[in-house]
Amino acid sequence: MWEAGMGVDTDERPYWLGFHLVPGIGATRLARLVEAFGGLAAAWQAGYDALRAAGLNDRAARALITTRERIALDAEMERVRRSGATILTLADDAYPPLLREIPSPPPVIYVRGEIQRTDALAVAVVGTRHAGTYGREMTRKLVAEIVPAGVTVVSGLARGIDAVAPETALGSGGRTTPVLGGGIAVMYPPEHRQLADRITESGAVITEFPIGTRPDAANFPVRNRLISGLSRGVVVVEAPAKSGALITANFAADQGRTVFAVPGSALSANSVGPHRLLRDGAALATSGEDILAELQLTTHQTTFAARDVLPATDAERLVLRALDAEARHIDDIALEAGLAVSELSAVLLQMQLKGIVRNVGAQHYVLA
């Protein structure tokens, strides 16, 4: 399967985009095609029989042939450029690492702005479009309290809670990476175009939908899967019994993310969703401290700060990626870093001398 660091040949990038426009071809089938043809360019040109032999079913093979007959890849790449977006593929280092972990991650995402490595310290804050005063105030309070810890705020850029969250993140000097339910070139709701432009100056607007895709109702569950996939936890502020925020919470649970809920008035319809989540085991969120403590994000932020300063060699960089705040045995570090134990021992010794890592006994190491 696709891994970070594989890199994308510049000549292959249009083919990533092309395959992304073919219905029924995702990450697994792309990997299969690369294995069969040696690259996406060759797979794009393959005939029906060869595609079937490579593992595509009839429907996917015919969809590919139809798509490549009706589009010009250079023109599609130009459309992306004119929209002000870039594309990130599963083989790119900059592809969000949390998103890479979910089942069937999108092979291509469109990004206006810039995704940064520290955006892996992300929390989604979502809720109803028909937010009340309480929901808006709780959203402002929670976001303002988690942003100083280096948390990136993810949301949906819809009306209501999904607009208050990124606005508050910007106002608090933080980063935000909302996810759209349509293409980059089709802002919905239209009154949030200016907000989106402000976000791209210091954060990013993200979608997996092609440039001109309209924000149809069927798109929003897909968007919600990305909101939770980009985040370590999802906070539901206000949500009635039937709400897209609850769909996001369900995706979060399936993806192994922590679900938080903000309690509200038992008399309010907007409290039904959060109260149901709390009954089913969601974590309580009444303050930013609740969220930071549950996700241990203060510890993670310290780790990221250390990683920014310390790696001096490629080997040290690999070791730092393999280490965290919890002790790990040298064999586990070697396996994750891809280094021989003998080489790793020397690297760890140098890093101990620099005060980067600490040996806590029995060949277990932690970041200092």
C-alpha positions as CSV (number, residue, x, y, z in Angstrom):
1,M,0.0,0.0,0.0
2,W,1.0,3.6,-0.3
3,E,3.4,5.0,2.3
4,A,4.7,8.4,3.2
5,G,8.1,9.2,1.6
6,M,7.4,7.3,-1.6
7,G,7.3,10.6,-3.4
8,V,5.4,11.3,-6.6
9,D,7.2,11.6,-10.0
10,T,6.2,14.9,-11.5
11,D,5.2,13.1,-14.7
12,E,2.9,10.8,-12.7
13,R,1.0,13.6,-10.9
14,P,-1.5,14.2,-13.7
15,Y,-2.3,10.4,-13.7
16,W,-3.1,10.5,-10.0
17,L,-5.5,13.3,-10.8
18,G,-6.9,11.3,-13.8
19,F,-7.5,8.2,-11.7
20,H,-9.1,10.2,-9.0
21,L,-11.8,11.3,-11.6
22,V,-12.6,7.6,-12.4
23,P,-15.5,6.3,-10.4
24,G,-14.8,3.1,-8.5
25,I,-11.0,3.3,-8.3
26,G,-9.5,4.0,-4.9
27,A,-6.3,3.5,-3.1
28,T,-6.4,-0.3,-3.1
29,R,-7.1,-0.6,-6.8
30,L,-4.5,2.1,-7.6
31,A,-1.8,0.1,-5.7
32,R,-2.9,-3.0,-7.7
33,L,-2.5,-1.2,-11.0
34,V,0.9,0.2,-10.1
35,E,2.0,-3.3,-9.2
36,A,0.7,-4.7,-12.5
37,F,1.9,-2.0,-14.9
38,G,4.9,-0.5,-13.0
39,G,3.4,3.0,-12.8
40,L,0.2,5.0,-13.2
41,A,1.1,6.4,-16.6
42,A,1.2,2.9,-18.1
43,A,-1.9,1.9,-16.3
44,W,-3.8,4.9,-17.6
45,Q,-3.0,3.8,-21.2
46,A,-3.8,0.1,-20.7
47,G,-6.5,-1.7,-22.7
48,Y,-9.6,-3.3,-21.4
49,D,-8.2,-6.9,-21.3
50,A,-5.0,-5.8,-19.5
51,L,-7.0,-3.8,-16.9
52,R,-9.2,-6.8,-16.2
53,A,-6.1,-9.0,-15.9
54,A,-4.7,-6.5,-13.4
55,G,-7.7,-7.0,-11.1
56,L,-10.3,-4.3,-12.2
57,N,-13.8,-5.5,-12.6
58,D,-15.8,-4.8,-15.7
59,R,-17.4,-1.6,-14.4
60,A,-14.2,0.0,-13.2
61,A,-12.3,-0.9,-16.3
62,R,-15.0,0.6,-18.5
63,A,-15.2,3.7,-16.3
64,L,-11.5,4.2,-16.7
65,I,-11.7,3.9,-20.5
66,T,-14.6,6.3,-20.7
67,T,-13.0,8.8,-18.4
68,R,-9.7,9.0,-20.3
69,E,-11.6,9.5,-23.5
70,R,-13.5,12.5,-22.3
71,I,-10.8,14.4,-20.3
72,A,-7.4,15.9,-21.1
73,L,-5.0,15.5,-18.1
74,D,-3.1,18.7,-18.9
75,A,-6.3,20.7,-18.9
76,E,-7.4,19.1,-15.6
77,M,-4.1,20.1,-14.0
78,E,-4.5,23.6,-15.3
79,R,-8.0,23.8,-13.8
80,V,-6.4,22.9,-10.4
81,R,-3.8,25.5,-10.8
82,R,-6.3,28.2,-11.8
83,S,-8.4,27.4,-8.7
84,G,-5.5,28.3,-6.5
85,A,-5.3,24.7,-5.2
86,T,-2.6,22.0,-5.2
87,I,-3.2,18.3,-5.1
88,L,-1.6,15.9,-2.5
89,T,-1.5,12.2,-3.2
90,L,-1.1,9.2,-0.9
91,A,2.6,9.0,-2.0
92,D,3.4,12.6,-0.9
93,D,5.2,13.2,2.4
94,A,2.9,16.2,3.0
95,Y,-0.3,14.0,2.8
96,P,-1.9,14.3,6.3
97,P,-0.6,11.3,8.3
98,L,-3.8,10.8,10.3
99,L,-5.9,10.7,7.1
100,R,-3.5,8.1,5.7
101,E,-4.5,5.8,8.6
102,I,-8.2,5.6,7.9
103,P,-9.8,2.8,5.9
104,S,-9.7,3.7,2.2
105,P,-8.1,7.1,2.4
106,P,-8.7,9.3,-0.6
107,P,-5.8,8.9,-3.1
108,V,-5.9,12.6,-3.9
109,I,-7.0,15.6,-1.9
110,Y,-7.2,19.2,-3.1
111,V,-5.7,21.9,-0.8
112,R,-5.9,25.7,-0.9
113,G,-3.3,27.0,1.5
114,E,-0.7,24.8,3.2
115,I,-0.9,21.7,5.3
116,Q,1.8,21.7,8.0
117,R,3.3,18.8,9.9
118,T,1.9,20.2,13.2
119,D,-1.6,19.9,11.8
120,A,-1.4,16.3,12.9
121,L,-2.3,17.8,16.3
122,A,-5.8,18.4,15.2
123,V,-9.2,18.4,16.8
124,A,-12.5,18.7,15.0
125,V,-15.2,20.9,16.4
126,V,-18.6,20.3,14.8
127,G,-22.3,20.9,15.4
128,T,-25.6,21.9,14.0
129,R,-26.1,24.6,11.4
130,H,-28.9,26.0,13.6
131,A,-26.7,26.8,16.6
132,G,-28.1,28.6,19.6
133,T,-26.3,31.2,21.7
134,Y,-25.1,28.5,24.1
135,G,-23.6,26.4,21.3
136,R,-21.8,29.3,19.8
137,E,-20.4,30.5,23.1
138,M,-19.2,27.0,24.0
139,T,-17.6,26.6,20.6
140,R,-15.7,29.9,21.1
141,K,-14.7,28.9,24.6
142,L,-13.4,25.4,23.7
143,V,-11.6,26.5,20.6
144,A,-10.0,29.5,22.3
145,E,-8.7,27.2,25.1
146,I,-7.2,24.5,22.8
147,V,-5.6,26.7,20.2
148,P,-2.8,28.0,22.5
149,A,-1.6,24.4,22.9
150,G,-0.8,24.2,19.2
151,V,-4.0,22.4,18.2
152,T,-5.3,22.8,14.6
153,V,-9.1,23.1,14.5
154,V,-10.9,21.1,11.8
155,S,-14.5,21.7,10.9
156,G,-16.8,21.7,7.9
157,L,-17.1,25.5,7.0
158,A,-20.9,25.2,7.0
159,R,-23.2,27.6,8.8
160,G,-23.5,27.5,12.5
161,I,-20.9,25.7,14.7
162,D,-18.8,24.8,11.7
163,A,-18.2,28.5,10.9
164,V,-17.8,29.6,14.5
165,A,-15.0,27.1,15.1
166,P,-12.6,28.2,12.4
167,E,-13.5,31.9,12.9
168,T,-12.5,31.5,16.6
169,A,-9.3,29.6,15.7
170,L,-8.3,32.5,13.4
171,G,-9.2,35.1,16.0
172,S,-7.1,33.2,18.6
173,G,-4.1,33.2,16.4
174,G,-4.4,29.5,15.6
175,R,-4.5,27.3,12.6
176,T,-7.6,25.8,11.0
177,T,-8.1,23.3,8.2
178,P,-11.8,23.0,7.4
179,V,-13.1,20.4,4.9
180,L,-15.6,21.3,2.1
181,G,-18.5,19.2,0.8
182,G,-17.9,20.2,-2.8
183,G,-15.1,21.3,-5.1
184,I,-12.5,24.0,-4.2
185,A,-14.0,26.3,-6.8
186,V,-17.6,26.0,-5.5
187,M,-17.8,27.7,-2.1
188,Y,-20.8,26.6,0.0
189,P,-22.3,28.5,1.6
190,P,-21.3,31.4,-0.7
191,E,-21.2,33.9,2.2
192,H,-18.2,31.9,3.6
193,R,-15.9,32.7,0.6
194,Q,-14.2,35.5,2.5
195,L,-13.7,33.3,5.5
196,A,-12.2,30.6,3.3
197,D,-9.8,33.2,1.8
198,R,-8.7,34.3,5.3
199,I,-8.2,30.7,6.3
200,T,-5.9,29.9,3.4
201,E,-3.5,32.7,4.5
202,S,-2.5,30.8,7.6
203,G,-4.1,27.4,7.3
204,A,-5.8,25.3,4.5
205,V,-9.1,24.5,3.0
206,I,-9.3,20.8,2.0
207,T,-11.6,18.6,-0.1
208,E,-11.5,15.3,-1.9
209,F,-14.0,16.4,-4.5
210,P,-12.9,17.5,-8.0
211,I,-12.7,21.2,-8.7
212,G,-16.2,22.0,-9.9
213,T,-18.2,19.5,-7.8
214,R,-21.4,20.9,-6.5
215,P,-22.1,20.6,-2.8
216,D,-24.9,18.0,-3.0
217,A,-26.4,16.4,0.1
218,A,-24.8,13.1,-0.7
219,N,-21.3,14.7,-0.5
220,F,-21.5,15.7,3.1
221,P,-21.2,12.2,4.7
222,V,-18.0,11.8,2.6
223,R,-16.8,15.2,3.8
224,N,-17.6,14.2,7.4
225,R,-15.4,11.1,7.1
226,L,-12.5,13.4,6.2
227,I,-13.2,15.8,9.1
228,S,-12.8,12.9,11.6
229,G,-10.0,11.4,9.6
230,L,-7.9,14.5,9.9
231,S,-8.4,14.7,13.6
232,R,-7.3,13.1,16.8
233,G,-10.7,13.7,18.4
234,V,-14.1,15.1,17.4
235,V,-16.1,17.4,19.6
236,V,-19.8,17.6,19.1
237,V,-21.1,20.9,20.6
238,E,-24.8,21.0,19.6
239,A,-26.6,18.5,17.4
240,P,-30.3,17.4,17.1
241,A,-31.2,13.7,16.8
242,K,-30.6,13.7,13.1
243,S,-27.4,15.7,12.4
244,G,-24.3,15.5,10.2
245,A,-22.3,16.1,13.3
246,L,-23.4,12.7,14.7
247,I,-22.4,11.1,11.4
248,T,-19.0,12.7,11.9
249,A,-18.9,11.2,15.4
250,N,-19.8,7.8,14.1
251,F,-16.9,8.0,11.6
252,A,-14.6,9.1,14.4
253,A,-15.5,6.1,16.5
254,D,-15.0,3.7,13.5
255,Q,-11.6,5.3,12.8
256,G,-10.5,4.9,16.4
257,R,-10.6,8.6,17.2
258,T,-11.9,10.0,20.6
259,V,-15.5,11.4,20.5
260,F,-16.3,14.3,22.8
261,A,-19.7,15.8,23.6
262,V,-20.7,19.1,25.2
263,P,-23.6,18.7,27.6
264,G,-26.5,21.1,27.2
265,S,-30.0,21.8,28.5
266,A,-32.2,18.7,28.6
267,L,-35.0,21.0,27.3
268,S,-33.1,21.8,24.0
269,A,-33.4,19.8,20.9
270,N,-29.8,20.7,20.1
271,S,-28.7,18.7,23.2
272,V,-30.2,15.4,22.1
273,G,-27.2,14.4,20.0
274,P,-24.5,15.3,22.6
275,H,-26.5,13.7,25.4
276,R,-26.9,10.5,23.4
277,L,-23.2,10.4,22.7
278,L,-22.4,10.9,26.5
279,R,-24.8,8.1,27.3
280,D,-23.0,5.8,24.9
281,G,-19.5,6.6,26.3
282,A,-18.3,9.8,24.7
283,A,-15.8,11.9,26.7
284,L,-17.2,14.9,28.5
285,A,-16.1,18.3,27.1
286,T,-16.8,21.3,29.2
287,S,-13.5,23.0,28.8
288,G,-10.4,23.0,26.5
289,E,-8.5,21.3,29.4
290,D,-10.9,18.3,29.2
291,I,-10.0,17.8,25.5
292,L,-6.2,18.4,25.9
293,A,-6.0,16.1,28.9
294,E,-7.9,13.2,27.2
295,L,-5.9,13.4,24.0
296,Q,-2.6,14.2,25.8
297,L,-2.0,16.9,23.3
298,T,0.2,19.0,25.5
299,T,2.7,16.1,25.6
300,H,2.4,15.7,21.8
301,Q,3.0,19.4,21.3
302,T,6.2,19.2,23.3
303,T,7.3,16.3,21.2
304,F,6.7,18.2,18.0
305,A,8.6,21.2,19.3
306,A,11.6,19.0,20.1
307,R,11.5,17.3,16.7
308,D,11.6,20.7,15.0
309,V,14.9,21.6,16.7
310,L,16.8,18.4,17.1
311,P,17.3,16.2,14.1
312,A,20.8,16.6,12.7
313,T,21.0,13.6,10.3
314,D,18.7,11.4,8.4
315,A,19.2,8.6,10.9
316,E,18.3,10.9,13.8
317,R,15.2,12.1,11.9
318,L,14.1,8.5,11.5
319,V,14.6,7.8,15.2
320,L,12.7,10.9,16.3
321,R,9.7,9.8,14.2
322,A,9.8,6.5,15.9
323,L,9.9,7.9,19.4
324,D,7.2,9.5,21.6
325,A,6.6,10.3,25.2
326,E,6.2,6.6,26.1
327,A,9.3,4.3,26.4
328,R,10.0,2.0,23.4
329,H,12.4,-0.9,23.2
330,I,15.4,-0.6,20.9
331,D,14.1,-3.4,18.8
332,D,10.8,-1.7,18.2
333,I,12.6,1.6,17.4
334,A,14.8,-0.2,14.9
335,L,11.9,-1.8,13.2
336,E,10.0,1.4,12.8
337,A,13.0,3.5,11.8
338,G,14.3,0.8,9.4
339,L,17.7,0.8,10.9
340,A,20.0,-2.1,12.0
341,V,20.2,-2.4,15.8
342,S,24.0,-1.8,15.6
343,E,23.6,1.4,13.7
344,L,20.7,2.5,15.9
345,S,22.7,2.0,19.1
346,A,25.3,4.4,17.8
347,V,22.7,7.0,16.8
348,L,20.9,6.7,20.2
349,L,24.2,7.2,22.0
350,Q,24.9,10.4,20.1
351,M,21.3,11.6,20.8
352,Q,21.7,10.8,24.5
353,L,24.9,12.9,24.6
354,K,23.0,15.8,22.9
355,G,20.1,15.4,25.4
356,I,17.6,14.5,22.8
357,V,16.7,11.0,24.1
358,R,16.9,9.3,27.5
359,N,17.6,5.6,28.3
360,V,15.1,4.7,30.9
361,G,16.5,1.2,31.4
362,A,16.4,-2.3,29.8
363,Q,17.1,-0.7,26.4
364,H,14.0,1.4,26.5
365,Y,14.2,5.0,25.2
366,V,12.0,8.1,25.4
367,L,12.4,11.7,24.1
368,A,14.1,13.8,26.7
